[in-house]
């Protein structure tokens, strides 16, 4: 067998546990999963019951061309996540429950084989010594056969996390009981294994993964962006599309966007009422770089884009729509809800109107690689032209937005009225883009009065509370 190139990388999975694969230098493999940090969480109750949590050490793999070459076998390392309970006195027995999570914050790894053979496997053993074989969102792969350094066959079973990302529940409301004379300790063993494939794994050189083992008494609320991206399965299912390089006519920005007639993308924002008022219904445009972008479901009212008939954004002059959104509208929200809105850099350089332009054409010149570079930092904006274009069903993404009337029954973003968009028409000094009442995209003088729907990005740490996303059961956030 001819020699094959391997990767070089550091792999350390650490102890709250940070699971970080950092830096790689050549076409060989060197990986590191995080440096150790303990995850101690003490439960201070009204009694003297003591419930503590700990992760003992970092998973530390130093993988390089000397120990990860052809026939060298796999490399593995592990960490123990522990829960320890001691009751308050000799006559008392205490019982508590806790949660165990594995959270992959970011992951750049890819499959290097055409048949997507697993390359990083996570094995979890529960306190009874039983292998965990089911974790929602991860695929369990039993008995992966590999060759060890002595030429014998080895099987590895566990969860394929080669390209995984998100938060995964390992154990929910797991029970622990103890008395005051003998503390009870429950250990969860996590093992990371880099599979030494009989192939060129150079495609993972320089990749990074950052993850954590989390063990705690309280339930972890899922990040809203993770919850939404976790709904994605294949393009079009659940109304979600992943706009990566493989999606035909997509934005190619790795965003997750809702498209179609009426996806379940409603969110209740601005109120804690059990039954969400119509005025508090918003809809999710998509998830962009870990931030959820919303748009008001109904019109906030009719306003001019700029009464001075100027479409220019610059450091000293902002159009009237800026004040309408970031003062008039923003001040209607309480401070609690204002704090959930991220300050964002909006692309406002605009582009010239092009009657033959599709959603991708507008995306490229509006916010993509061809955009002018002028940006405005603010809380509240409007949807982009390309947002509206990509709200329609996939089959319309090659249709000119100037002829978008046939899409109105297949585009959840269509309001049914003249509506302002955020982008100026750079072909002149007096007009901006808008959606016509018939559903096409055009450009109008900025002193016209059209409907306005505020749009904004949520802070990346906003968490999901409940709801299916339908109009009658919108998503609720914490």
C-alpha positions, 0 to 999 in steps of 0.5 A, a space after each residue: 500500500 502506498 503512503 498516504 498523507 495524514 493530518 496534523 492537529 492538536 485535539 484536546 477535549 477539556 474539562 467543563 469540558 472544552 472540546 477544542 480542536 485547535 490549529 493545524 500546521 501541515 498536511 498531517 494531523 495534529 489536534 487538540 481538544 481544549 484545556 481543562 477547566 472544572 465545572 463545579 456547580 454547588 446547589 445551596 438548598 435550605 437544608 445542608 444537602 450537598 450536590 456538586 458537579 465536576 469534570 475531572 480533566 481534559 481529553 487530550 490527544 496530541 495527534 501528529 505524523 509520528 503517532 497517526 500515520 498509516 497503520 498506527 491505529 486510532 487515538 482516544 482520550 477520555 474525561 469523567 463528568 461527576 455528580 456527587 450528593 450527600 444528604 443533610 443528616 443521618 436520618 435523611 435521604 435526599 434525592 435530586 435530578 440533574 442534566 448532562 449535555 454535550 455542546 458543540 459551539 463550532 465545528 469546521 470538520 468535514 468528511 474526507 471520504 465520498 461515503 462520509 465515513 465517521 472520523 470523530 466518534 464520541 462514546 458516552 458511558 452512563 453511571 451504571 456502566 452502560 453505553 449511551 446509544 441514543 442522543 437526539 440529533 446525533 447518529 449512533 454508529 455501532 461497531 466501526 471497524 478499524 485497524 490497530 497498530 499491531 494489525 488487528 481489527 478494532 471496533 469503535 461504537 459511538 456518536 458520529 460528531 465529525 460535522 455535528 454542531 449544536 447542544 445535545 442532551 445526554 441525560 435529562 432529569 437523571 436521578 441521584 439519591 444519597 444519605 448523610 453517611 455515604 455520599 453517592 457519586 455518579 460518573 459519566 465517561 466521555 471518550 473522543 476517538 479519532 478514527 485512523 481511516 485507510 485513506 487520505 484525511 488531509 481535508 481536515 488539516 487546519 480544522 477546528 472544533 469547540 465543544 463542552 461537556 456540561 453537567 448541572 442541576 438546572 435544565 439548559 434552555 436551548 439557544 433560539 438560533 440552535 433550536 431553529 437550525 436544529 429543525 433543519 433536515 433537508 432543504 424545504 422540510 419545515 420551510 427551512 433552507 440552508 444556503 450553503 454552496 450546494 443550494 442551487 441559486 441560494 445566497 451561499 452565505 451559510 444562512 438558514 432561511 424560511 421560504 414558502 407560503 406559510 412556514 411555522 416561523 412565528 415568534 411572540 415578541 414584546 409581551 409575556 401574555 399567554 395568548 400573543 396579541 397580533 401586534 406582537 407577532 413577528 416572523 423569522 427571516 432566518 439565522 445569520 451567523 448565529 443570530 436570528 433575524 425577525 420581521 414584524 408580521 404586520 405593518 407598523 404603519 405607513 411612513 416616508 422613507 425620507 421626507 427630504 427626497 434623499 436616499 443617501 446614508 452617510 455619517 452626518 445624514 440619515 434618512 427619516 426611516 432611521 429615526 422612525 425605526 430606531 426612535 419612534 418604533 424602538 421606544 414602544 418596546 420596554 427595556 427588557 425587550 430592547 435588550 434582546 435586540 442586537 446592535 447590527 451593522 446593516 449594509 445600506 449602500 444599495 445598488 442600481 435597479 436591474 429589471 433582470 435581477 434575481 434574488 441571488 443577483 440582488 444578494 450579491 450587490 446588496 449584501 454579498 461580495 459585490 456590495 458597496 461597503 457602506 454600512 450603518 450600525 443600528 438596532 432596527 432596519 427593514 428587510 433587504 431586497 434579497 430577503 424578500 426574494 428568498 422568502 418565495 418558494 425555491 422554484 421562483 429564485 431564478 425569476 426576476 424580482 421585477 416580475 415577482 407577481 406570480 410568487 405572492 401565494 408562495 411567499 410568506 413575506 408578501 404583505 399585500 401592500 406597498 412596502 419599503 425595503 432598506 436598500 437605496 437605489 444607487 442609480 439616483 439620489 431620490 429613490 429606494 427599493 420597495 415591494 409593490 402591492 402586486 408583489 413585484 420589487 421596484 423602486 419609488 421616490 423616498 418621500 412616498 408613504 408606504 408600509 413599514 415592517 421593522 426588522 432586527 437581529 436578536 442577541 445570540 444568547 436569546 433562548 427558546 422557551 416554548 411553541 411550535 412556530 405556528 400563528 396560534 402557537 408562536 415561539 416564545 423566548 426567555 
